[in-house]
C-alpha cells in the first residue's frame, strides 16, 4: 500500500524536516516543494492502517512539522485498470512537477491510462482525497509548465489541476568572514 503525504513546515525548518524524514519508518522518499505544501512524501506500508500509524508516530513527531494531509493511492484494479499492475506511481524527485488532477465523474481511469502512455509523464496514481490523480512531469518548471498546459489540460475529463514544483533543496552556506578560511 502506498500514500502521498503533504507536509506544511514551520518557517526556517525545511532542511531539518527533510533530513529527519529521510530516516523515518514508512517514508520511501521526501522532497521540498513550492506550492500549497512545503514537502511531498511518498509513504508505504503493508496497509493503510500501518501507514497512518507511521504518519502519526513518525512524521507528526518531527520537529518543524506543522500539519499534514494524507492521500492514499487507490489500487489500479479498483477502478478497472488491469494489465502489468497498472500505472507506475509518481517518483519523488527534485526538479519535477507534481500535477494534481480533478477528474470528471467516471473519468479517472481513462485519464490515468492516457497519462501512463505519455512520454513526458514519469508516473501516475489515482488518489483518495481532495484530488483524483497525481502525476509527475519529470522536468523543471520551465519545461513542465508547457507540458501541463499543452498536453495534460487537453485530456478529456480533466476538470482542474494544481501543481507542486519540487526543489533540489540544499541548506544555504553560512556567511563567512574574511578570516574564517584561515582556520
C-alpha positions in Angstrom: 0.0 0.0 0.0 1.2 3.5 -0.8 0.2 7.0 0.1 1.4 10.6 -0.6 1.7 12.8 2.5 1.7 16.6 2.1 3.6 18.4 4.9 3.4 22.0 6.0 6.7 23.1 7.7 7.4 25.9 10.1 9.4 28.8 8.7 13.1 28.1 8.5 12.8 24.4 9.3 12.6 22.9 5.8 16.2 21.5 5.8 15.7 20.0 9.3 12.4 18.4 8.4 13.8 16.9 5.1 16.8 15.5 6.9 14.7 14.0 9.7 12.1 12.5 7.3 14.8 10.6 5.3 15.2 8.2 8.2 11.6 7.8 9.3 9.9 4.5 9.1 7.4 4.2 6.3 8.9 7.2 4.4 10.1 6.0 0.9 11.2 9.5 -0.2 10.6 13.1 0.6 11.3 16.3 -1.4 10.8 20.0 -0.8 8.2 21.6 -3.0 6.9 25.0 -3.9 3.1 25.5 -3.8 0.4 24.9 -1.3 2.6 22.5 0.7 6.3 22.5 1.7 7.2 18.8 1.5 5.8 15.9 -0.5 6.4 12.5 1.0 5.9 9.1 -0.7 5.0 6.7 2.1 4.4 2.9 2.1 3.4 0.1 4.3 1.6 -3.2 4.3 -1.8 -1.5 4.7 -3.3 2.0 5.2 -3.6 1.5 8.9 0.2 0.9 9.2 0.9 4.0 7.0 -1.5 6.1 9.1 0.2 4.9 12.3 3.6 5.8 10.8 2.5 9.2 9.8 1.2 10.0 13.3 4.1 8.4 15.1 6.9 9.4 12.8 6.0 12.4 10.6 3.9 14.3 13.1 6.5 13.9 15.8 9.2 15.5 13.5 10.2 18.9 14.9 9.2 21.6 12.5 6.2 19.8 11.0 3.1 21.9 11.4 0.4 20.0 9.5 -0.1 17.0 7.2 -2.6 15.7 4.7 -2.5 12.1 3.5 -3.8 10.8 0.2 -3.8 7.0 -0.2 -3.1 5.5 -3.6 -6.1 3.6 -4.9 -5.0 0.2 -6.4 -5.5 0.4 -10.2 -7.7 -2.7 -10.3 -10.2 -0.9 -8.1 -11.0 1.5 -11.0 -10.8 -1.1 -13.7 -7.2 -0.7 -14.8 -5.6 -4.1 -15.5 -2.5 -5.4 -17.1 1.1 -5.2 -15.9 -0.1 -3.9 -12.5 -1.4 -0.6 -13.8 0.4 2.8 -14.0 3.6 3.3 -12.0 3.2 5.7 -9.1 4.9 9.1 -9.4 8.5 9.0 -8.2 9.5 11.7 -5.7 12.5 13.5 -7.3 13.9 17.0 -7.4 13.4 19.4 -10.3 10.0 17.9 -11.3 6.4 19.0 -11.2 3.6 17.1 -9.4 0.3 17.8 -11.0 -2.9 17.0 -9.1 -5.9 16.4 -11.3 -9.6 16.7 -10.6 -11.4 14.4 -13.0 -15.0 14.5 -14.2 -17.2 11.7 -12.7 -16.1 8.4 -14.1 -13.1 9.7 -16.0 -10.2 8.9 -13.6 -9.4 5.5 -15.1 -9.3 6.8 -18.6 -7.1 9.8 -17.6 -4.7 7.5 -15.7 -4.3 5.3 -18.7 -3.7 8.2 -21.0 -1.2 9.8 -18.7 0.7 6.5 -18.3 1.2 6.4 -22.1 2.6 10.0 -22.3 6.4 10.3 -22.8 6.6 13.4 -20.5 4.9 11.7 -17.6 7.1 9.7 -15.1 4.2 8.2 -13.1 0.6 8.5 -12.2 -1.5 7.4 -9.2 -5.2 7.5 -8.6 -5.7 9.0 -5.1 -8.3 9.1 -2.4 -8.8 12.5 -1.0 -9.0 16.1 -2.4 -7.6 15.3 -5.9 -8.4 12.3 -8.1 -5.0 11.8 -9.6 -1.4 12.7 -9.1 1.1 12.7 -11.9 4.8 13.6 -12.2 6.2 15.6 -15.1 9.9 14.9 -14.6 11.1 18.2 -16.0 11.9 21.6 -14.4 9.0 24.1 -14.2 10.1 26.0 -17.3 9.6 22.9 -19.4 6.9 21.1 -17.4 4.6 24.1 -17.5 4.3 23.8 -21.3 3.5 20.0 -20.9 0.9 20.7 -18.3 -0.9 23.4 -20.4 -0.5 21.9 -23.8 -1.0 18.2 -23.0 -2.5 17.5 -19.6 -5.1 20.2 -19.8 -6.2 18.8 -23.2 -7.1 15.3 -21.9 -10.9 14.8 -21.9 -12.3 14.6 -18.4 -9.7 16.9 -16.8 -11.7 19.4 -14.8 -8.9 21.2 -12.8 -5.3 20.9 -11.9 -2.9 22.1 -9.1 0.8 21.8 -9.3 3.7 21.4 -6.8 7.2 22.1 -8.1 9.9 20.1 -6.4 13.2 21.6 -5.3 16.7 20.3 -5.2 16.9 21.8 -1.7 20.3 22.3 0.0 20.9 24.2 3.2 22.4 27.6 2.5 26.0 28.0 3.4 26.7 30.2 6.4 28.2 33.6 5.7 31.9 33.5 6.3 34.1 36.5 7.1 37.5 37.0 5.5 39.3 35.3 8.4 37.3 32.0 8.6 39.1 30.5 5.7 42.3 30.6 7.8 41.1 28.2 10.5 
